[in-house]
Amino acid sequence: MAIQRRWRASLTNTVVTRWLANGRYYQLNLVDGDHKNPEYRIAEDLRIATDSPVDFIAGVTSALLSAVTFIIVLWTIGGALTLTLGGTSVTVPGFLVVAAIVYAAIASGSIMAIGRRFAQISEDKNQAEAEFRYVLTRVRENGESIALLGGETEERDGIDRTFSNVLRQWARLAGQHMRTTLVSQGSSLIAPVVPLLLCAPKFLDGSMTLGQVMQAASAFTIVQAAFGWLVDNYPRLADWNACARRIASLMMSLDGLERAETGDGFGRIKRGETAGEAMLSLNDLSVTLDDGTAVVGETEVVIEPGERLLVAGESGTGKSTLVRAIAGLWPWGGGSVSLHADRRLFMLPQKPYVPSGTPRRAVAYPGAAEDWSVEEIGDALHKVGLDHLKEKIEEDAPWDQTLSGGEKQRLAFARLLLHSPDIVVLDEATSALDEKSQDKMMQMVTAELPKATIVSVAHRVELEAFHSRKIVLERRKGGARLVSDVDLIPRKGRRRLLGSFLRQRQTGKAA
């Protein structure tokens, strides 16, 4: 058990580290492959994949020792058997040992032939169990929305469908267990009879006593059981094989993402450092799906320190995908994204993440709650209008379920104030706030982080008042294109580079 615990700890640490690195846990949702429900694979499949081999080694070692010990007994007691075939005498030395080996080979071959689909059925069962658990978790995590919409009937139908698949896979697995059990139990029932039949001629001619026959029968059964270890353990071996394959599939998908991160081949957005004082630059940046389908065409933009850039455009033009590429979450495409050296980027998504625990931990995330005092966190909550949480700052509760969408977005802005980054990326970060609250929030960010460079994605025209520059994306054939780049607040002497649009305008062409 100590070996199992340490092996599981080591492998879990390796897989989780690779899974969390560079946003791969997010990117796995965007690529094809056999890696569904990675959380179940890490929690359950990995446990079986590390537990079973240790048990198998212990079982095989025990079986080997038993076989070696009692083969000697069986060889000594049984001796040789002389058979007359067509007038020719054939002597089989250690005939009971040979019989035990042949018997075990027949039984093992039968179990492998009958249970050849055992591993695949076990894998299908594990996947069905993972999907069933995922559906139940989704209902719990989205309980408020489901309850408000009265979606219990529809959710029950979804749960029933998923659970029916679980039962269907268990029925298939039960059929495999039934067939393999018939072989293993039948083998164990017949095994004691075989040595009696083989020893009967020697007993009848007086060359073996009754005591020797019984000793031979007992030794034969033990040797046969040792040789038949595969027969007795085939279901567990198949289950281990299925779990190991699921873990291997997950690691192969992670390998693919890792190779893409380290490779210099086509289809990967490069990351680098800006030249001069530019805070952020997009150099011939194009964003694609992992299959090469274009989302955003070649774009070239330079953003200076303190600039507040608004990215606008119709829904579906790839604005959110573009900011994910800027943040490093979306790796597929071409060109490069460059950040100023030693500058920190912080992203506020449309749906903020609220971790389990206390409001203090939620505001400090992804930093540790102890990095800031209660007073500092309380002050941040006050500035974003969440004073009612200050009294519960150390209360452990399911805040992700109890806070409204607007409160979650306010909490995200409090988190922004604590971390005070150099570059802020806002992806519809005020969509759940009313216009008045949105204005207060943006005014607060401008006042509290006057030197921060901000890149915002939004639909509301009112947000233009809080930005100095606006670029517009428009859907075109071959991916969205940058069609407009205007100064909302003119800044004399400001240097700016706009890619294809600016070059085309200079040559008198329409963007």
C-alpha positions as CSV (number, residue, x, y, z in Angstrom):
1,M,0.0,0.0,0.0
2,A,2.9,2.4,0.6
3,I,4.2,1.7,-2.9
4,Q,0.7,2.3,-4.3
5,R,0.3,5.5,-2.4
6,R,3.7,6.9,-3.4
7,W,3.3,5.9,-7.1
8,R,-0.1,7.5,-7.2
9,A,1.1,10.6,-5.6
10,S,4.0,10.9,-8.0
11,L,2.0,10.2,-11.2
12,T,-0.9,12.4,-10.1
13,N,1.5,15.3,-9.4
14,T,3.0,14.8,-12.9
15,V,-0.3,14.7,-14.7
16,V,-1.9,17.6,-12.8
17,T,1.2,19.8,-13.3
18,R,1.1,19.1,-17.1
19,W,-2.7,19.6,-17.2
20,L,-2.6,23.0,-15.4
21,A,0.5,24.3,-17.3
22,N,-0.1,27.1,-19.9
23,G,-3.8,26.8,-19.8
24,R,-3.9,23.2,-21.2
25,Y,-6.9,22.3,-19.1
26,Y,-8.7,25.0,-21.1
27,Q,-7.2,24.1,-24.5
28,L,-8.2,20.5,-24.1
29,N,-11.8,21.6,-24.5
30,L,-11.0,23.1,-27.9
31,V,-9.2,20.2,-29.6
32,D,-10.3,16.8,-30.7
33,G,-9.0,13.7,-29.0
34,D,-9.8,11.0,-26.4
35,H,-9.5,13.1,-23.3
36,K,-13.1,13.7,-22.1
37,N,-13.7,14.2,-18.4
38,P,-10.0,14.6,-17.5
39,E,-11.0,15.1,-13.8
40,Y,-12.4,11.6,-13.6
41,R,-9.4,10.1,-15.3
42,I,-7.1,11.8,-12.8
43,A,-9.1,11.0,-9.7
44,E,-10.4,7.5,-10.5
45,D,-8.7,5.9,-13.5
46,L,-5.2,7.0,-12.3
47,R,-5.9,5.4,-8.9
48,I,-6.7,2.0,-10.5
49,A,-3.9,2.4,-13.0
50,T,-1.4,2.6,-10.1
51,D,-3.0,0.3,-7.5
52,S,-3.6,-2.7,-9.7
53,P,0.0,-3.3,-11.0
54,V,1.3,-3.5,-7.5
55,D,-1.4,-6.0,-6.6
56,F,-0.6,-8.0,-9.8
57,I,3.1,-8.1,-9.0
58,A,2.4,-9.4,-5.5
59,G,-0.1,-12.0,-6.9
60,V,2.3,-13.2,-9.6
61,T,5.1,-13.5,-7.1
62,S,3.0,-15.6,-4.8
63,A,1.8,-17.7,-7.7
64,L,5.4,-18.2,-8.9
65,L,6.6,-19.3,-5.5
66,S,3.7,-21.7,-5.1
67,A,4.3,-23.1,-8.6
68,V,8.0,-23.7,-8.0
69,T,7.4,-25.3,-4.6
70,F,4.7,-27.7,-5.6
71,I,6.1,-28.5,-9.1
72,I,8.9,-30.2,-7.2
73,V,6.4,-32.1,-5.1
74,L,4.3,-33.0,-8.1
75,W,7.3,-34.1,-10.1
76,T,8.6,-36.3,-7.3
77,I,5.3,-37.9,-6.4
78,G,4.0,-38.4,-9.9
79,G,7.2,-39.6,-11.5
80,A,7.0,-40.7,-15.2
81,L,4.0,-42.2,-17.0
82,T,4.6,-44.8,-19.7
83,L,2.0,-45.0,-22.5
84,T,1.8,-47.7,-25.2
85,L,0.7,-46.2,-28.5
86,G,0.5,-48.5,-31.6
87,G,3.0,-50.9,-30.1
88,T,5.4,-48.2,-29.1
89,S,6.0,-47.2,-25.5
90,V,6.2,-43.5,-24.8
91,T,7.5,-42.3,-21.4
92,V,6.4,-38.8,-20.2
93,P,8.6,-37.6,-17.4
94,G,6.8,-35.5,-14.7
95,F,3.5,-36.2,-16.5
96,L,1.5,-34.4,-13.8
97,V,3.5,-31.3,-14.2
98,V,3.1,-31.4,-18.0
99,A,-0.7,-31.9,-17.5
100,A,-0.9,-29.0,-15.1
101,I,0.8,-26.7,-17.6
102,V,-1.3,-27.9,-20.6
103,Y,-4.5,-27.5,-18.5
104,A,-3.6,-24.0,-17.4
105,A,-2.7,-23.0,-21.0
106,I,-6.1,-24.2,-22.2
107,A,-7.9,-22.4,-19.5
108,S,-5.9,-19.2,-20.0
109,G,-6.4,-19.3,-23.7
110,S,-10.1,-19.8,-23.3
111,I,-10.4,-16.8,-20.9
112,M,-8.5,-14.6,-23.3
113,A,-10.6,-15.6,-26.3
114,I,-13.9,-15.1,-24.4
115,G,-12.8,-11.8,-22.7
116,R,-11.0,-10.2,-25.6
117,R,-13.5,-7.2,-25.5
118,F,-13.3,-6.9,-21.7
119,A,-10.9,-3.9,-21.7
120,Q,-12.9,-1.9,-24.2
121,I,-16.1,-2.5,-22.4
122,S,-14.5,-1.5,-19.1
123,E,-13.3,1.7,-20.7
124,D,-16.8,2.5,-22.1
125,K,-18.2,1.8,-18.6
126,N,-15.7,4.2,-17.0
127,Q,-16.5,6.9,-19.6
128,A,-20.2,6.5,-18.9
129,E,-19.6,6.8,-15.2
130,A,-17.5,10.0,-15.8
131,E,-20.3,11.6,-17.9
132,F,-22.9,10.7,-15.3
133,R,-20.9,12.3,-12.6
134,Y,-20.3,15.4,-14.8
135,V,-24.0,15.8,-15.5
136,L,-24.8,15.7,-11.7
137,T,-22.0,18.2,-11.0
138,R,-23.4,20.6,-13.7
139,V,-26.8,20.5,-12.1
140,R,-25.3,21.4,-8.7
141,E,-23.1,24.2,-10.1
142,N,-25.9,25.8,-12.1
143,G,-28.7,25.1,-9.6
144,E,-29.9,28.7,-9.4
145,S,-30.4,29.1,-13.2
146,I,-32.1,25.7,-13.4
147,A,-34.4,26.5,-10.5
148,L,-35.4,29.9,-11.8
149,L,-36.2,28.5,-15.2
150,G,-38.0,25.5,-13.8
151,G,-35.8,23.1,-15.7
152,E,-36.0,20.2,-13.3
153,T,-37.9,18.0,-15.8
154,E,-35.5,18.6,-18.6
155,E,-32.5,18.0,-16.3
156,R,-34.1,14.8,-15.0
157,D,-34.5,13.6,-18.6
158,G,-30.8,14.3,-19.2
159,I,-29.8,12.5,-16.0
160,D,-32.0,9.6,-16.9
161,R,-30.4,9.3,-20.4
162,T,-26.9,9.5,-19.0
163,F,-27.7,7.0,-16.2
164,S,-29.4,4.6,-18.8
165,N,-26.1,4.6,-20.6
166,V,-24.3,3.7,-17.3
167,L,-26.7,0.8,-16.8
168,R,-26.3,-0.3,-20.4
169,Q,-22.5,-0.4,-20.1
170,W,-22.7,-2.2,-16.8
171,A,-25.0,-4.8,-18.4
172,R,-22.3,-5.4,-21.1
173,L,-19.7,-5.6,-18.4
174,A,-21.8,-8.1,-16.5
175,G,-22.1,-10.3,-19.6
176,Q,-18.3,-10.3,-19.8
177,H,-18.0,-11.2,-16.1
178,M,-20.5,-14.0,-16.5
179,R,-18.6,-15.6,-19.4
180,T,-15.2,-15.3,-17.7
181,T,-16.6,-16.5,-14.4
182,L,-18.0,-19.6,-16.1
183,V,-14.5,-20.4,-17.4
184,S,-12.7,-19.7,-14.2
185,Q,-15.2,-21.5,-11.9
186,G,-15.5,-24.4,-14.3
187,S,-11.7,-24.7,-14.4
188,S,-11.4,-24.7,-10.6
189,L,-14.2,-27.4,-10.4
190,I,-12.6,-29.7,-13.0
191,A,-9.0,-29.2,-11.8
192,P,-9.2,-31.6,-8.8
193,V,-10.6,-34.4,-11.0
194,V,-7.9,-34.3,-13.6
195,P,-5.0,-35.6,-11.4
196,L,-7.2,-38.4,-10.1
197,L,-7.9,-39.6,-13.6
198,L,-4.3,-39.3,-14.6
199,C,-3.1,-41.2,-11.5
200,A,-5.7,-43.9,-11.8
201,P,-3.6,-46.2,-14.0
202,K,-0.6,-46.1,-11.6
203,F,-2.8,-46.6,-8.6
204,L,-4.5,-49.6,-10.2
205,D,-1.1,-51.2,-11.1
206,G,0.1,-50.6,-7.6
207,S,2.9,-48.2,-8.4
208,M,1.1,-45.4,-6.4
209,T,-0.5,-45.6,-3.1
210,L,-3.8,-43.9,-2.2
211,G,-1.9,-41.4,-0.1
212,Q,0.4,-40.5,-3.0
213,V,-2.6,-40.1,-5.3
214,M,-4.2,-37.6,-2.8
215,Q,-0.9,-35.8,-2.3
216,A,-0.5,-35.5,-6.1
217,A,-4.1,-34.3,-6.5
218,S,-3.5,-31.6,-3.9
219,A,-0.2,-30.5,-5.4
220,F,-1.8,-30.5,-8.9
221,T,-4.6,-28.2,-7.7
222,I,-2.1,-25.8,-6.2
223,V,0.1,-25.7,-9.3
224,Q,-2.8,-25.3,-11.6
225,A,-4.1,-22.4,-9.5
226,A,-0.7,-20.8,-9.7
227,F,-0.5,-21.3,-13.4
228,G,-4.2,-20.1,-13.7
229,W,-3.5,-16.7,-12.1
230,L,-4.5,-15.0,-15.4
231,V,-7.8,-16.9,-15.4
232,D,-8.7,-15.7,-11.8
233,N,-7.5,-12.1,-12.4
234,Y,-8.5,-11.4,-15.9
235,P,-11.4,-9.1,-15.1
236,R,-9.2,-6.9,-12.8
237,L,-6.4,-7.0,-15.4
238,A,-8.9,-5.8,-18.1
239,D,-10.2,-3.0,-15.8
240,W,-6.6,-1.9,-15.2
241,N,-5.9,-2.0,-18.9
242,A,-8.9,0.2,-19.6
243,C,-7.9,2.8,-16.9
244,A,-4.3,2.8,-18.0
245,R,-5.5,3.5,-21.6
246,R,-7.6,6.4,-20.5
247,I,-4.7,8.0,-18.6
248,A,-2.5,7.3,-21.6
249,S,-5.0,9.0,-23.9
250,L,-5.1,12.1,-21.7
251,M,-1.3,12.3,-21.5
252,M,-1.1,11.9,-25.3
253,S,-3.4,14.9,-25.8
254,L,-1.2,16.8,-23.3
255,D,1.9,15.7,-25.3
256,G,0.3,17.2,-28.5
257,L,-0.3,20.5,-26.8
258,E,3.2,20.5,-25.3
259,R,4.8,19.8,-28.7
260,A,2.8,22.6,-30.2
261,E,4.0,25.0,-27.5
262,T,7.7,24.1,-28.0
263,G,7.6,23.7,-31.8
264,D,8.4,26.4,-34.3
265,G,6.1,25.0,-37.0
266,F,3.2,26.7,-38.7
267,G,0.0,27.3,-36.8
268,R,1.3,28.5,-33.5
269,I,1.1,32.1,-32.2
270,K,4.5,33.2,-31.0
271,R,5.1,35.1,-27.7
272,G,7.8,37.7,-27.3
273,E,8.8,41.1,-25.9
274,T,8.1,44.4,-27.4
275,A,10.7,46.8,-28.7
276,G,11.0,50.3,-27.2
277,E,8.3,51.6,-24.9
278,A,5.3,49.8,-26.5
279,M,3.4,47.9,-23.8
280,L,1.7,45.4,-26.2
281,S,2.0,44.7,-29.9
282,L,0.3,42.3,-32.3
283,N,2.6,41.6,-35.2
284,D,0.8,40.1,-38.2
285,L,-1.4,38.2,-35.7
286,S,-3.9,35.8,-37.2
287,V,-6.1,33.6,-35.0
288,T,-7.4,30.2,-36.2
289,L,-9.0,27.1,-34.9
290,D,-6.9,24.1,-34.2
291,D,-7.9,22.7,-37.6
292,G,-6.6,25.9,-39.4
293,T,-10.0,27.6,-39.9
294,A,-9.5,31.4,-39.8
295,V,-11.1,33.4,-37.0
296,V,-9.2,36.7,-37.2
297,G,-7.1,37.7,-40.2
298,E,-3.7,39.3,-40.1
299,T,-3.7,42.2,-37.6
300,E,-0.9,44.5,-36.6
301,V,-1.4,46.9,-33.7
302,V,0.9,48.6,-31.2
303,I,-0.5,49.7,-27.8
304,E,1.4,52.3,-25.8
305,P,1.8,52.6,-22.0
306,G,-1.4,54.0,-20.4
307,E,-3.5,53.6,-23.5
308,R,-7.1,52.4,-23.2
309,L,-8.1,50.4,-26.2
310,L,-11.7,49.4,-27.0
311,V,-12.1,46.4,-29.3
312,A,-15.6,46.5,-30.9
313,G,-17.5,44.6,-33.6
314,E,-20.5,42.4,-34.1
315,S,-21.0,39.2,-32.3
316,G,-19.1,36.3,-33.8
317,T,-16.3,38.5,-35.3
318,G,-13.7,36.9,-32.9
319,K,-13.2,39.7,-30.4
320,S,-13.1,37.3,-27.4
321,T,-10.9,34.9,-29.3
322,L,-8.5,37.8,-30.0
323,V,-8.2,38.8,-26.4
324,R,-7.6,35.1,-25.4
325,A,-4.8,35.0,-27.9
326,I,-3.4,38.2,-26.3
327,A,-3.7,36.6,-22.9
328,G,-1.9,33.4,-24.1
329,L,-4.9,31.1,-23.8
330,W,-5.5,30.7,-27.5
331,P,-2.4,29.3,-29.1
332,W,-3.5,28.6,-32.7
333,G,-2.8,31.0,-35.5
334,G,0.2,32.9,-36.8
335,G,2.2,36.0,-36.1
336,S,3.2,37.0,-32.6
337,V,1.9,38.7,-29.5
338,S,4.6,40.7,-27.7
339,L,4.4,42.2,-24.2
340,H,6.7,44.7,-22.5
341,A,9.4,43.0,-20.4
342,D,8.6,42.7,-16.7
343,R,5.0,43.8,-17.1
344,R,2.1,41.8,-15.7
345,L,-1.1,41.1,-17.6
346,F,-4.4,40.4,-15.8
347,M,-7.6,39.3,-17.5
348,L,-11.2,39.8,-16.4
349,P,-13.5,37.4,-18.2
350,Q,-17.2,37.9,-18.7
351,K,-18.0,35.1,-16.2
352,P,-15.6,35.6,-13.2
353,Y,-14.4,32.5,-11.4
354,V,-15.2,32.5,-7.7
355,P,-13.2,29.7,-5.9
356,S,-14.6,27.8,-3.0
357,G,-13.8,29.2,0.5
358,T,-14.1,32.7,1.9
359,P,-14.6,36.1,0.2
360,R,-11.1,36.9,1.3
361,R,-9.8,34.0,-0.8
362,A,-12.0,34.9,-3.7
363,V,-10.8,38.5,-3.9
364,A,-7.2,37.6,-3.5
365,Y,-7.3,34.9,-6.2
366,P,-5.1,33.8,-7.9
367,G,-2.9,35.1,-5.1
368,A,-3.0,33.7,-1.5
369,A,-5.5,35.2,0.9
370,E,-2.6,35.9,3.3
371,D,-0.8,38.1,0.8
372,W,-3.2,41.0,1.8
373,S,-4.6,42.1,5.1
374,V,-8.3,41.9,5.9
375,E,-8.4,45.7,5.9
376,E,-6.8,45.9,2.4
377,I,-9.3,43.3,1.0
378,G,-12.2,45.1,2.8
379,D,-11.1,48.4,1.3
380,A,-11.2,46.8,-2.2
381,L,-14.7,45.4,-1.6
382,H,-15.8,48.9,-0.5
383,K,-14.5,50.5,-3.7
384,V,-16.5,48.2,-5.9
385,G,-19.7,48.4,-3.9
386,L,-19.6,45.1,-2.0
387,D,-19.6,46.4,1.5
388,H,-22.1,43.7,2.6
389,L,-19.3,41.1,2.1
390,K,-16.9,42.8,4.5
391,E,-18.8,41.4,7.5
392,K,-18.5,37.9,6.0
393,I,-15.0,38.2,4.7
394,E,-13.9,35.1,6.6
395,E,-17.1,33.1,6.2
396,D,-16.7,29.8,4.2
397,A,-19.8,29.4,2.0
398,P,-20.7,28.5,-1.5
399,W,-20.3,32.0,-2.8
400,D,-20.2,31.0,-6.4
401,Q,-23.9,29.9,-6.0
402,T,-25.1,32.8,-3.8
403,L,-23.5,35.8,-5.5
404,S,-25.3,37.3,-8.5
405,G,-23.7,37.9,-11.9
406,G,-23.2,41.5,-11.2
407,E,-21.7,40.9,-7.8
408,K,-19.3,38.4,-9.3
409,Q,-18.1,41.0,-11.8
410,R,-17.7,43.6,-9.0
411,L,-15.7,41.0,-7.0
412,A,-13.5,40.6,-10.1
413,F,-12.8,44.3,-10.2
414,A,-11.9,44.2,-6.5
415,R,-9.4,41.5,-7.4
416,L,-8.0,43.7,-10.1
417,L,-7.4,46.5,-7.6
418,L,-5.5,44.2,-5.2
419,H,-3.2,42.9,-8.0
420,S,-2.7,46.2,-9.7
421,P,-1.3,44.8,-13.0
422,D,0.3,46.8,-15.8
423,I,-1.9,45.5,-18.5
424,V,-5.6,44.8,-18.0
425,V,-7.7,42.8,-20.5
426,L,-11.5,43.1,-20.0
427,D,-13.6,40.7,-21.9
428,E,-17.2,41.9,-21.5
429,A,-16.3,42.4,-17.8
430,T,-19.2,44.8,-17.1
431,S,-21.9,43.0,-19.1
432,A,-23.9,42.0,-15.9
433,L,-23.9,45.6,-14.6
434,D,-26.4,48.3,-15.3
435,E,-25.2,51.5,-17.1
436,K,-24.8,53.5,-14.0
437,S,-22.9,50.8,-12.1
438,Q,-20.7,50.2,-15.2
439,D,-19.8,53.9,-15.3
440,K,-18.8,53.9,-11.6
441,M,-16.7,50.8,-12.1
442,M,-14.8,52.2,-15.1
443,Q,-14.3,55.5,-13.3
444,M,-12.9,53.7,-10.3
445,V,-10.5,51.7,-12.5
446,T,-9.3,54.9,-14.2
447,A,-8.8,56.6,-10.9
448,E,-7.2,53.7,-9.0
449,L,-5.0,52.4,-11.9
450,P,-4.2,55.6,-13.9
451,K,-1.0,54.1,-15.5
452,A,-2.5,50.7,-16.4
453,T,-2.8,49.8,-20.1
454,I,-6.3,48.5,-20.8
455,V,-7.7,46.4,-23.6
456,S,-11.5,46.0,-23.5
457,V,-13.9,43.9,-25.5
458,A,-17.4,45.3,-25.3
459,H,-20.6,46.0,-27.3
460,R,-21.9,49.0,-25.3
461,V,-21.2,52.4,-27.0
462,E,-21.2,54.0,-23.5
463,L,-17.8,52.5,-22.8
464,E,-16.1,54.7,-25.5
465,A,-16.1,57.5,-22.9
466,F,-13.6,55.5,-20.8
467,H,-11.2,54.6,-23.6
468,S,-8.7,56.6,-25.7
469,R,-8.8,54.5,-28.8
470,K,-11.1,52.1,-30.6
471,I,-10.5,49.4,-33.2
472,V,-13.3,47.6,-35.0
473,L,-13.3,44.1,-36.3
474,E,-15.6,43.1,-39.1
475,R,-16.4,39.6,-40.4
476,R,-14.8,38.9,-43.7
477,K,-14.1,35.9,-45.9
478,G,-11.0,34.2,-44.5
479,G,-11.5,35.6,-41.0
480,A,-12.4,38.8,-39.3
481,R,-10.4,41.9,-40.3
482,L,-9.5,45.1,-38.6
483,V,-11.4,47.8,-40.5
484,S,-11.2,50.9,-38.3
485,D,-8.7,52.4,-35.8
486,V,-9.7,55.7,-34.4
487,D,-8.6,58.0,-31.5
488,L,-11.4,58.6,-29.1
489,I,-9.1,61.0,-27.2
490,P,-6.5,62.6,-29.6
491,R,-3.0,62.5,-28.1
492,K,-0.5,64.7,-29.8
493,G,2.8,63.0,-30.7
494,R,1.6,59.6,-30.0
495,R,3.2,56.9,-32.1
496,R,1.0,54.1,-33.3
497,L,1.3,51.3,-35.7
498,L,-1.8,49.9,-37.5
499,G,-1.2,46.9,-39.7
500,S,-2.8,46.1,-43.0
501,F,-5.5,48.7,-42.7
502,L,-3.1,51.6,-42.3
503,R,-0.9,50.3,-45.1
504,Q,-3.8,49.9,-47.5
505,R,-5.2,53.3,-46.6
506,Q,-1.8,54.9,-47.4
507,T,-1.9,53.3,-50.8
508,G,-5.4,54.6,-51.4
509,K,-7.2,51.2,-51.0
510,A,-10.2,50.5,-49.0
511,A,-9.7,48.3,-46.0
